[in-house]
Amino acid sequence: MANAAVDYGLVPLYSLGGGGLPPAIKCVALSGYATALYIGDPVILAGSGDIYGRPSVNIAIGSEGTESEGIYGVITGIEPRNPDSLNVLYGAASTTRILTVIPALPTVVFRVNASNTTGANPNDLGYGFDLVAGSGSTLTGKSGWALDVGEDNQVGATSGQCRLIGFDHRPDNAIGAAGTDTANIACLVTILESYWNTAPTQGVN
């Protein structure tokens, strides 16, 4: 059976070396930021904050533009701000959004779908790839980001926003043999171009 062709952003799974995931950071997307945000979106620092000391963030840029080199973290939750927003699923554009963000430490492993026409295979392991933005879902609140494997001549690259370190071993995730691409395969990656692994100015928009 073919893998489901659904992109869902980045899902933090565990940290290399054990110890679980790092504590989440409370962030804010200010009302002047006119881009919707979804769970699974990678974000960068916006260079400001709110009166409560929460850092403001913007969505990162993937391979469809000048790629962000300082990914700060990944959105894992969007908090309601009042009783009228208890069922909030995503962060609507041009509103103040309180976000839960898992920091993109170099040791954190994320699951992300390979979005491409050919797919990925075990020969791609260890190489670097950028992310690519997709449309998030207002019905589920999930991101539309994916791993840009093979779409812009990155195969074999040693640099990129992410490093492909494995595939998610689940019964519903088909993995082909070495040299045989499998479309929409669920990949395991670490963040190479992380705010926590570079000069701080690279993480500010």
C-alpha positions, 0 to 999 in steps of 0.5 A: 500500500502506498504511503499517505500523501499528507504533509503535516509539518515537523513532529518532535519525537525524542532527543539523541542520548536520551533524557526526553524532549527539551522543555517547551518555550512560550512564544508569541506571534504579534498581531502585526504579523500577517501570516497564519501559524500551524502546529508543526511549523518551524519558526525563527526569532522575529527580534522582539517580544511582548510585555511578558518577556515572551520572544516573538517568532515568525515562520521560517523560510524554506527552499522556496525562498532564501532559506532560514539558517537559524530555526529556533523551534517548532510549534507544538501548541497554540493556546487560547487567549480568552473563553471565546478561543478555547477551541483554537486549532491554529494561529490566525493571521494578524492576531496575537498568538501564544505559542508552545515551541519545542526548541530545535536543539541539534539533538532533537529528532523530528518526524517529517513527510518527504514531499516530492514526486520521486521519494527518498530511499536509504541511500539518502541517509546522512545527507542534508535537505531543506524544508518546504512550506505548504498550506496548513489546515484550518480544520486540523490545525496541522502544518503543511511543511515537508522535507524537500527531498529531491525537488531542487537538486539537493540529493547528496548535499552535506548542508541544508536545514535538516539532516536525514538520519532515518525513517520512521519504522511503522507498519504504515510507513513503506520503506524501499530498498537502497536505491529504490525511492518511496514517495511520501515516506515519513523521515527522521531528521535533526535540524542542522541550521539551528538557532541553537547551533549557530551565531545568534543573529542567524536566528533573527528575522 
